[in-house]
């Protein structure tokens, strides 16, 4: 089973689909832009730590990218109420963008 098939299997298992809370409030274009901005910033942080002789785990790097992405789209997520299903949003972003996160981390670690 390749990575794409495994990702789809996990999405189905978790009930993540086109009708999730996130996709009803944020377009994929907006989400991708927020993700790319966050990935670029987290990559700069990773490189900065590396230049100081420090390391960052893949889990920490991914967590930073995902958290910053959520922060960037937060206003859309709370537009009609104060809270939102954080875990659902976090997991969706983690699965949707796992390949570029891992690729970027491996390229810059």
C-alpha positions as CSV (number, residue, x, y, z in Angstrom):
1,X,0.0,0.0,0.0
2,X,1.5,3.4,-1.0
3,X,1.4,6.6,1.0
4,X,-1.6,8.0,-0.8
5,X,-3.7,4.8,-0.3
6,X,-2.7,4.7,3.4
7,X,-3.7,8.4,3.8
8,X,-7.1,7.7,2.3
9,X,-7.5,4.7,4.5
10,X,-6.8,6.7,7.6
11,X,-9.1,9.5,6.4
12,X,-12.0,7.0,6.0
13,X,-11.2,5.4,9.4
14,X,-11.3,8.8,11.1
15,X,-14.4,9.9,9.2
16,X,-12.6,12.8,7.6
17,X,-14.1,13.8,4.3
18,X,-15.1,16.7,2.2
19,X,-17.9,17.7,4.6
20,X,-15.7,18.3,7.7
21,X,-16.0,21.4,9.8
22,X,-12.8,22.8,8.4
23,X,-13.7,22.5,4.7
24,X,-17.1,24.2,5.4
25,X,-15.3,27.3,6.7
26,X,-12.0,27.5,4.9
27,X,-11.3,27.0,1.2
28,X,-8.6,24.7,0.2
29,X,-6.8,27.6,-1.4
30,X,-6.8,29.5,1.9
31,X,-5.8,26.4,3.8
32,X,-2.9,25.7,1.5
33,X,-1.7,29.3,1.6
34,X,-1.8,29.2,5.4
35,X,0.0,25.9,5.4
36,X,2.7,27.1,3.0
37,X,3.3,30.2,5.1
38,X,3.5,28.1,8.3
39,X,5.8,25.5,6.6
40,X,8.2,28.3,5.5
41,X,8.3,29.9,8.9
42,X,8.8,26.5,10.7
43,X,11.6,25.6,8.2
44,X,13.4,28.8,9.1
45,X,13.1,27.9,12.8
46,X,14.4,24.4,12.0
47,X,17.4,25.8,10.1
48,X,18.1,28.3,12.9
49,X,18.2,25.6,15.5
50,X,20.4,23.5,13.3
51,X,22.8,26.4,12.9
52,X,23.0,26.6,16.7
53,X,23.8,22.9,16.9
54,X,20.3,22.0,18.2
55,X,18.0,19.6,16.8
56,X,14.2,19.3,16.4
57,X,12.3,16.1,16.0
58,X,9.9,15.5,13.1
59,X,7.0,15.4,15.6
60,X,7.9,18.8,17.0
61,X,8.4,20.2,13.5
62,X,5.1,18.9,12.3
63,X,3.3,20.1,15.4
64,X,4.7,23.6,14.9
65,X,3.6,23.7,11.3
66,X,0.1,22.4,12.1
67,X,-0.4,24.7,15.1
68,X,0.8,27.8,13.1
69,X,-1.5,26.8,10.3
70,X,-4.5,26.6,12.7
71,X,-3.5,30.0,14.2
72,X,-3.5,31.5,10.8
73,X,-7.0,30.3,9.9
74,X,-8.4,30.7,13.4
75,X,-10.6,33.7,12.6
76,X,-12.5,31.7,10.0
77,X,-12.8,28.7,12.4
78,X,-14.5,30.7,15.1
79,X,-16.6,33.0,12.8
80,X,-19.9,31.8,14.2
81,X,-19.0,30.4,17.6
82,X,-16.1,30.6,20.1
83,X,-14.8,27.0,19.9
84,X,-14.2,24.5,17.1
85,X,-13.3,20.8,17.0
86,X,-9.5,21.4,17.4
87,X,-8.6,17.7,17.2
88,X,-10.6,17.2,14.0
89,X,-8.9,20.2,12.3
90,X,-5.5,19.3,13.6
91,X,-5.8,15.7,12.4
92,X,-7.1,16.7,9.0
93,X,-4.2,19.1,8.4
94,X,-1.7,16.5,9.7
95,X,-3.0,13.9,7.2
96,X,-3.6,16.3,4.3
97,X,-0.1,17.8,4.4
98,X,2.0,14.9,5.8
99,X,4.0,14.4,2.7
100,X,5.3,18.0,2.4
101,X,5.9,18.2,6.1
102,X,8.0,15.0,6.1
103,X,9.8,16.0,2.8
104,X,10.7,19.4,4.1
105,X,11.9,18.1,7.5
106,X,14.1,15.5,5.9
107,X,15.5,18.0,3.5
108,X,16.5,20.5,6.2
109,X,17.2,18.4,9.3
